[in-house]
């Protein structure tokens, strides 16, 4: 997450607002430092990647999609 990214801040607020059964680990990546990541994700940020299966959830996402994504 780059500094002053309002969409990233909103996504993090939505994540913290979820009432999950299991805690999750967040790893935040600033794509601005990697040309390949910029090319792949520039207009899609924020993007959540689930470590278990590498599934992606791209912005915009609502609370229902987010909860389902985080619960798997």
C-alpha positions in Angstrom: 0.0 0.0 0.0 1.4 3.3 -0.9 1.2 6.2 1.4 -2.0 8.3 0.8 -3.9 5.6 -1.0 -7.6 6.2 -0.1 -8.9 3.0 -1.7 -6.3 1.0 0.2 -7.3 2.7 3.5 -10.9 2.0 2.8 -10.2 -1.7 2.0 -8.3 -2.1 5.3 -11.1 -0.5 7.2 -13.5 -2.9 5.6 -11.2 -5.8 6.5 -11.0 -4.7 10.1 -14.8 -4.3 10.3 -15.4 -8.0 9.4 -16.3 -10.4 12.2 -14.2 -13.4 11.2 -14.1 -16.7 13.0 -10.3 -17.0 12.4 -7.8 -14.2 12.5 -6.0 -13.4 9.2 -2.5 -12.1 8.4 -2.2 -9.0 6.2 0.9 -8.4 4.1 0.8 -5.0 2.5 2.7 -4.5 -0.8 3.4 -1.1 -2.4 3.2 -1.9 -6.1 4.9 1.4 -7.0 8.3 -0.2 -6.4 7.8 -3.0 -8.9 7.2 -2.4 -12.6 5.7 -5.9 -13.1 3.2 -5.3 -10.3 2.3 -1.9 -11.7 1.7 -3.4 -15.1 -0.5 -6.1 -13.7 -2.5 -4.3 -11.0 -2.3 -0.5 -11.7 -6.0 0.1 -12.2 -7.2 -2.8 -9.9 -5.8 -1.7 -6.5 -6.4 -2.6 -3.9 -6.1 -6.3 -4.6 -6.4 -9.0 -1.9 -4.5 -12.3 -2.5 -5.4 -15.3 -0.4 -2.2 -17.1 0.6 -3.9 -20.5 0.7 -4.8 -20.7 -3.0 -3.5 -17.4 -4.5 -7.1 -16.4 -5.3 -7.5 -12.6 -5.9 -10.2 -10.2 -4.9 -9.9 -6.9 -6.8 -11.4 -3.5 -6.0 -14.2 -2.6 -5.8 -15.6 -5.3 -3.5 -18.5 -5.0 -1.1 -18.7 -6.4 2.4 -20.4 -9.7 1.3 -17.7 -10.5 -1.3 -15.0 -9.5 1.2 -16.4 -11.7 4.0 -16.7 -14.7 1.7 -13.2 -14.2 0.4 -11.7 -13.9 3.9 -13.6 -16.8 5.3 -12.2 -19.4 2.9 
